[in-house]
C-alpha cells in the first residue's frame, strides 16, 4: 500500500474555514500532492493576518523543500501581501475546486478572482460535500457563504463575496449522509447564517430550514446553529427553539456592542433594546438556553460611558460564552477612518469585558453541580453538554452521547462524578 500523500492544512479563523480546509485537504490529496502545506487564512483582525504570515515564514524556514500555498480571506483581500513568501496563492472562490489542485500539481499559480462578481446561488460550496471531517465528532455543514451587509468595521465581505445559499434539499442530503457516517450532531455554519435563503426561490428563512432538517433527518440527534444575527430571527426559528428538543439550547449572537450610538456607527441592524428583548423572549421560550456573543472593545469614538453599556449588556442579556475582540482597524473599512481609541484603553476595556464574561461563565458552571446532563464526547477527554458547556469526560471515547452526573467544575469546564447511561 502506498503512503498517503503528505498534505498539511493549517487553518486560521472561523468554523467555515475548518469545513473548507477539509475540502482542500481532500482535493489536494486526490491530485497527488506531497510535501505541501496549505495556509487557510483569516482576515477578521490584523492580528490574524500577522499570525498567518508568521506561521508561513516559520514553515519556510523549517521545511525549505515544502511547497507553500496560501488561501482564505487574507489571501483573497491582499494577495500581494503573500507574494514573496508563498509558492502559490488561491482565492476563496477557487480554493475547494478539485481542478485548481490538479493544475497546481503541474505548476505554481496565483488565482484570485473578483469574488464580488460571483453571480450564482451556491450549488454547494465545497466540491463533493464533505461527509466526514478528520478529528471532529461534530459535523460542520456550510449552508451559506458571503455577506451583503456592510458593517463599518468588517472586511470579511470583501474576502467572501455576496451572500449565497445552498439549497435546502442539498443540505438535508448532506446531513443525511453525515448521520449515516456516525455523526450525532450537525452544526450549521456560514458567514451570515440568518441571511440563508434570501437568494433562493421564494426567499425561505433559516427557521424553515431548521424545521426541514429535523423533519427529514429524524436520525439526527442534535442540531446546532453557529453565530446568528438576532434581528434576522424569523417566526419559524422562534417556534423551533420553543418546540424542537433536538435543536440545541445554545445561540451565539453577533451583538458587537451595547451602546446605540456605537451600534449605529458600526452600521449594525439592531438596537440595544432589540438585543435584550430577543434574549428575554428566547429565554421565555426555552428557559435552559445559554447565550454566547461577540463584543468589540474600543470601537472608534467609544467613550467610557458607551463602553459601560457594552459591559452592562453581559448581564442584561445573560451572556455566558463571551468572545471579546479588541478593535482592530482594517484598511479599506469606514471604521479605519474614524477617530481611534488609544490602544492601551482598548486593551483595558477588553480585559474588563473578559473578566465579566469569566464571572458569568463561572456562575453558570457552579449552577450545573448536581445536574445530570447529556454530553457528546469529543477527543482529548472533553465533551459538550447540550448548551455547549464544556465537560471533562475522562477516558470515554469520542462520538458518544452519554448522561453524566455533574459533581462540580474546575473553573473552565464541568466535572462528572458518574456516567449514568449511554
N, C-alpha and C positions, 0 to 999 in steps of 0.2 A: 504494500500500500504506500503510495507516495505521500510525502509530508504535505500538510495543508499549507497553501501559500501564506507567507508572513505579512499580514496587513494589520497595522495598528491604527486605530482611530481614536484621537484624543478629542473629547467633547467638552466644550465650554457652554455655559448658559443654561437654557431652558429645557423642559422636558421634550419640547418639539424637536430640538436639536438631538436629543437622545434617541428619539424614534428614527430620525433621518440618518443618524450615524450608523444604525444597524443596517439600513438600506444601502448606505455607502459601503460598509464592510462587505456585504454580500455581493454587491455589484463588482467591487474591486477583486474579490477572490474569484468570482466567476470569470473575470477577464484574465486570470492567471498571474496577477501581480505578486511580487515577492519583494521583501525588504522595502516596503512602502509605509510611510507614516502620513496620515491624513489629519489635519487640524481643522475641526469643525468649529468655527469661531463664533463669538458673541460680540455685539456692539452696543449693548444696553448702557454701559458706562465706559468711560475712558480707561478705568482700571481693568475692565475685562479685556479690552484691546491690548493694554500693556502686558497683562499676564500671558496672552496668546503669543505675542511677539517674543517674550522672554522664553517661553517653552519651546518655540520654534528654534531660536538661537541655541538653546541648550541641546536640543536634539541634533542640530547640525554639528555641534562640537563632539557630542558623544557617539554619534553614528554618522560619520562623514560619508559613508558609502550609500546610505539610505536615500531614497527619493522622497522629497517632501512636497506634499500637496496641501494648499490652504483653500478652504471653502468657508461657507457660513456668512453670517451677516456682516462681519467686519471686512471680509474679502469682497463681498458684493458692493459695499459702500465705498471702500477705499482700496481697490486692487493694487494701485501703485505703491501703497504703503507696505506691501509684502513682496514687491517685485525683486528686491535684492536678496531675500532670504528664503524664497521658495522656488522649487523647480517648476511647479505648475500652480495656476490659480483658477478655481472653478466657481462660478457664480451660483447663487441659490437656485435659480431656475433649472440648472443642469446637474446639480450635484448628485441626484439619485438616479440619473438616466444611465442604464447599462451601456448604451452606445458611447457615452463620454468616456467611461472607464476602459472600454475596449480600445478606443482611439488613443487613450493615454498610454496604453501598453506599447504603442508604436513610437510615439514621440511626445515630448513635453508640450503643454499647451496652456494658453490663457484664454478662457472663455467666460466673459462676464457681460451678459446682455442687459438691455434696458428692462429691468424687472417691472417697472411701472407700466410697460406696454403689454403685459400678459393679458390676453383678452378672454381666455376660456374659463368656464366653470371647471373646477378641478375634476378630472376623471378619477384620479386618486394621486396623491402627491408622491408617494413612494412607489417606484416601479415594482409591480408584483407585490401587493400589500404584505407587509411584514407580519408573519403569523407566529413568530417567536423572537424574543429578544434575549441575547446572551446575558446571563447574570441577573435576569429580572424575574420576579414572581408575580408582579402585576403587569398587565398588558397595557401599553400606552397606544391609543388609537388616534391618529391625526384626522380630525374631521373638518378642519378649516385652516386656512393659512392666509397671511396678509392682513391688512387693516386699512379701512377707508377713513378713519378718524385722523386728526392731526393735533394731538396733544403737543403743546409747545415745547416740552422737554424731550420728546421721544424721536429717535432717529430710526426706529425699527421699521416703519412703513417703507422707508427707502431701501431697506435690506430685504424685505419680504414681499413688497408689491401690494397690489389691491387685494381686497378680501375675496377669496374663492372658497367654495364649499364642496365637499364630497357629497354625492347623492346618498340619501338615506338607505336605499337598498344596498349600495356598496358597503356602507358602514355596518349594517346588520349582517351582511355576508361575512365580512372580516371578523366581526366579534363571534359569530357562529364558529368560524374556523379556529379562532383563538381558544374558545372554550373546549373544542374538540381536542386541542393540543394540551389541555390540562390547566389552563389559566382559570382562576377562580374570581378574579377581579379585573375589570376593564376601566381604564381612566381615559376620558375624552379630553383631548388636548387641541390647542390651536393658539393663534396669536390673539384673536379677539373672539373668544368662544361663543359669546352670546349673539354675535352677528351671523352665526351659522344660518344658512338658508336664504339670506336676503337676495342672493344671486340665482337661486333655483326657481323653477316654475312654481307660481303660487306663493313664493316667499314664506315658506314654513318657518316656524320658530324652534328654538332649542328645546323647549318643553315637549313639543310634539315628537321630536327625535328621541328624547329620553323615553317617552312612553312607547314608541315603536320598538326600541331596543328591548325594553323589558317585556313587551308582549311577544315579540317574535323570537327572542332568545331566552326561553324560560329556564334553560340550564345555567345561565349566567347568575352567579350567586351575589356578586357585588358590582355595582356600577358607581363610578365616582367622577365628579367634574373637577377639572383644574380651574384656574383663575377665571372668574366671571366679572362682568360689569353689572352692578346691582340695578342700574337704571334701565337696563335692557331685559330684565327678567320678565317673562310673559306668564299669562294666567295658567297655561298648562304646566309650566315649571313649578309654580307655586303649588298646584294640585299634586304634582308628582312628589314634591317634598313632603306634603302632608300625608299622602296615601300609599307611597311605594316604599316598603321597608328595605327593598334591595338597592334603592338609591341611598348611598351612604350619607350619614348626618354630619357632613363637613363641607363647608364652602370657603374658598379662598377668594377674597374680594379685592378688586383693583380700586382702592379708595384714594391713595396718594396724599391726601391732606384732609384736615378737619376744619379749615377756615374757608368761608365762602369766597372771599376776595382772592385768596391763593388758588382756589379751585377754578375761578374764572380766568385767572392769568395762566393757569395750566391748560385752559380750554377743555376742562372736563365737562361731562354732561350731567352730572348730579350735583346737588347741594348737600351741605352737611345734614340738614333735616331729613332729606330723602334717604341718605345712607342710614341714619339712625332708625327711621321708620321702617326701612327694609329689614334691618336686623331684628327689630321688635316683632314685625309680622311673621318673619320666618321662624323665630323662636316660639311664637304663639302656635304656629302650625306644627312645629317639630321641637318640643322643649329640649331634647337631648342633642340638638345640632350645635356644633362647635365652629366658630369662625376663625379664619386666618385673614390677613390683609397685608397689602403692600402700602408703605407710607414713606414718602420722601422727606428727609430732614434738610432744612436750609435752602428751600427753593428761593430763587431771586426775589428780593423785596420782602421776604418773610421777616416780620418783626417778632419780638418776644411774645407779644400778645397773640399774634397769629399762630405762632408755634404752640402756645398753650392750648389753643383749640384742637390742634392735632394730637397733642398729648392727652387731652381730655377725651378724645374720640376713642381711645383704647378702652376706657371704662364705659363710655356712653353706648358703644356698640358691643361691648363684651367680647373683645378680641382676645384670642388665646394663642394662636400661632402667628407671630408678627415677623414680617420681612421688612427690615429698615434699610433704606438706601440713602446714604449721604448724597446730596445733589452733586451731579457731575455734568458740567456743560458739554454738550455735544455740538461740535462745529456744524453750522448749517441749520440749526434749530432756532426758533424765535427766542427761547429762553436763554440761549447763549449770549444774546444781545441785551438782556435785561440787567439791571444793577445787581451785582453779586453780593451775597452774604459772605463775610470773612470766613476763610477756611477753618480757622480754629473754632468759630462759633458753630459751623456746620457739624464738625466732629463732636462737639459738646452736646449739641441737640440730638444727634444720632445716638449718642451714648445714653442720654436720658430716655429716649424712646425705647431703646433696647432694655433698659432697666425696668421700664413699665411693662414691656412685653414679658420679660422674665418673671416678674411678680405675678402677672396674670396666669402664666403657664404653671408656676409653682402652686398657685391656689387650685388650679384645675387638677393637677396631679394629686394633690393631697385629697381632693374630694372623691377620687376614684377608689380610695382604700376601702376594702371590704366588698367591692362590687365584683360581679362575675361578668367578664367582657368576652366577646367573640373576637379573636385575634387571627389575622392572616400572618403566618410565619414567613419570614424572609431569611436571607443568608446572613451570616455573621451573628447568629444568636439574637436577632431582633425580629420584631413584628409590628403590625399596625392594628390598633383597635378600629372599630367601625368609624369613630370620629377622628381618625388619623393620629391619635395619640400613640407615640412610640412605646413599645413594651419589650422588655428583655425576656426572651423566651428560653434561654439556656441552650441545651443541646438538641432541641427539636428541629428536624429538618425543614427546609423551605417548602412553601406551597400548600400548607395545611391550614384549615380554619378550625380553631380549637377554642373551647370555652376555658377561660383562665380566671382563677380567683386572685384578685389583686391584693397584695399584702402591704404595699407602700410604694415609695419611689426613691430614686437616687438624685433627684434634682433636675434630671433631664429626661428620664423615662420611667415607666411603671415597672414594678417588680411583681412577679406572681409567686404565690405560695403553693399553688397546686394546679394541675391540669385536670379539668373536670371531665371533658369528653370531646371527642373529635366531632 
